[in-house]
């Protein structure tokens, strides 16, 4: 018997097989849990048929390998039965593995017996082949999973396949030495190469991802296949030129780059089969007189060549697939990013390094009114910034370090208006071409800044009301001019103190004990909630030590989540009021003859004070009442100087009360919850006559001509007479106030039947309004510059009230004025529905 098992195995070959241990990572039925498959088990039946076919293919592949070995009197260069067995186990659910391993063992046993091996050798050879299948399958499942997704997975497959081939080779070599008289080391070497090549070439067919990234067209694939197999026939023809073996490699690389892993795997199986057959037949560069077909050298070179084919084309295909998947992920991420930007409520713009707009989300359009077509392709300053800033901004983009990362500015809108925004910008590299781009985000602060300006105006102008803001601990954060006057300390110095520093400590202690709360700031705010403020008299002690009594309202300042972040204290000095109240009470007690009457007055006074003490007008009403008592001589006859001071106090108190009334009236008019009710047809002429009658008293000390131009027929509109009279009276009062003696005021009513509207105009020959201030006349507290220069009294609320009333009546108001010549206000109202023309 020959020492080499290669010859022995050629005479009595066996057909080892293998199976992988993992299936696909793409969504497939969960065979690990052996769940029923959809469509009533049709897929499960199909899988059983596939697995059974692969088991039969393992038997057939083993017989073919044995037949090739017998024909050449040498062992085959690769055993396709090993790779087919691995694919069979890959295709099966894990619950099938025990029975499938037994079936593969039977198939390998039959292949060896039918191939001519004795039973004792066949039993051992079949066991070695099945152990290889289990090792490869288990290792692949544990390390790789269900699919070959990348180069790392392929490297692990190569390693696991080599381990399985070594297991099979050792088993086969032992059987050959014991039962067939073969050489152990030679058998290990030949069997390792043949089994390793088989698994490397065939196993990837069972590990291909189900999801195909590329779908190559059929024509290029067919052309490539023809060229590839033509190159194989050329390289493995009668010529023995070793250099010809490299002819198919460029085509293998082409397939890996252009057609994907599925085409590469199928082609490598077919190529391996063709190379093996041609080499066994004595063709190709791996056969020579010195190394005939089936020799150890020829087999080893052929096996290495097959492995080279696999590690040449398949890694390229997997790498290209990973790149394509990465590109898909990048595009998907870009789409998600664009969707997030488009759905964001924050205005976001993207510009290149030159400031040219590349992207603007819908929030930019909502903020500015400019559409993307208006912005894209232009420098953003051309649309959003005033012309005087264009050149400075354009130069700034030439040096990114000169562009501030965040700040606050004013931008223009498509309607010609302006918005105050805070902005932040950052640089990033575009994923498309790597170019440098700016991302600019904006936040609209227009309303916030307007509120801040109004608050600052109120803080500066409310000199008779003290306003103090604190944080949650009582540390002073803001004080107005009134608080500075009462506390006799400037605002900067006040913010270095706790509010408790200005309260009477004895009073604070007494009230804290009475309320059962800790003595300190909690005594002041313990009973204050966001829904309810508290008003109470407190004693303030300024730094000069002279105490004063104030009526103080305490309110909570909360954030968006209704959590308190500070407190607001609004106080008025009621020291004199409380002293006068006490004096009045003593006077009433001394006047026994009018005790009943005075008690009633005192009760009424107390009810009045307790009822309206929470309201803004409490101190004003008390001051005005006290003034009237003094003027009536209740506290004695007034001296001329006292009378003059009382008159000043009364005028200013009436002015403040008028302002408060106007504010409350305006608030009620502008509140959405208080719409105009009881609209009914009324004659505009009647409204004009009533308003003229109400302002006659204002003309008693003036040299002004008041006239009216009314149509002969009634002019009916849907409205509420009291409101419309208030609006017209305000216009007439302003005209009288701002028209110098000798001037003329005219009220005109006209009807536009075509437009179904009437016009009510008030014209005067007064001081007029500067042209650049006309657009502001209906704003609260606005007073034109010439009025302020002439020191004409007024609150700046009358025209706001007029506009609110007119808008409640579905009308509008406009104004035309020439400074120094006069002003005309025109109210336009729809005619009553019953008199409109069709």
FENQUI-V756547 format. One record per run of one state. SS is the DSSP state (h for helix, s for strand, l for the rest). FROM is the first residue (numbers start at 0). TO is the last residue. If there is no record, write none. Layout:
ss | from | to
SS | FROM | TO
SS | FROM | TO
This chain:
ss | from | to
l | 0 | 3
h | 4 | 10
l | 11 | 18
s | 19 | 19
l | 20 | 29
h | 30 | 32
l | 33 | 37
h | 38 | 71
l | 72 | 78
h | 79 | 89
l | 90 | 92
h | 93 | 113
l | 114 | 117
h | 118 | 142
l | 143 | 149
h | 150 | 179
l | 180 | 182
h | 183 | 205
l | 206 | 216
h | 217 | 234
l | 235 | 240
h | 241 | 245
l | 246 | 247
h | 248 | 257
l | 258 | 259
h | 260 | 279
l | 280 | 294
h | 295 | 342
l | 343 | 345
s | 346 | 351
l | 352 | 354
s | 355 | 359
l | 360 | 360
h | 361 | 367
l | 368 | 370
h | 371 | 374
l | 375 | 377
s | 378 | 378
h | 379 | 383
l | 384 | 385
h | 386 | 395
l | 396 | 398
h | 399 | 401
l | 402 | 404
s | 405 | 411
l | 412 | 416
s | 417 | 428
l | 429 | 434
s | 435 | 443
l | 444 | 444
h | 445 | 460
l | 461 | 464
s | 465 | 470
l | 471 | 473
s | 474 | 478
l | 479 | 479
h | 480 | 486
l | 487 | 489
h | 490 | 493
l | 494 | 496
s | 497 | 497
h | 498 | 501
s | 502 | 502
l | 503 | 503
h | 504 | 514
l | 515 | 519
h | 520 | 524
l | 525 | 532
s | 533 | 540
l | 541 | 545
s | 546 | 557
l | 558 | 562
s | 563 | 572
l | 573 | 573
h | 574 | 589
l | 590 | 593
h | 594 | 611
l | 612 | 616
h | 617 | 630
l | 631 | 638
h | 639 | 669
l | 670 | 678
s | 679 | 682
h | 683 | 698
l | 699 | 703
s | 704 | 708
l | 709 | 714
s | 715 | 718
l | 719 | 719
h | 720 | 737
l | 738 | 742
s | 743 | 751
l | 752 | 755
s | 756 | 763
l | 764 | 769
h | 770 | 775
l | 776 | 783
h | 784 | 788
l | 789 | 796
h | 797 | 807
l | 808 | 810
s | 811 | 817
l | 818 | 820
s | 821 | 830
l | 831 | 831
h | 832 | 834
l | 835 | 837
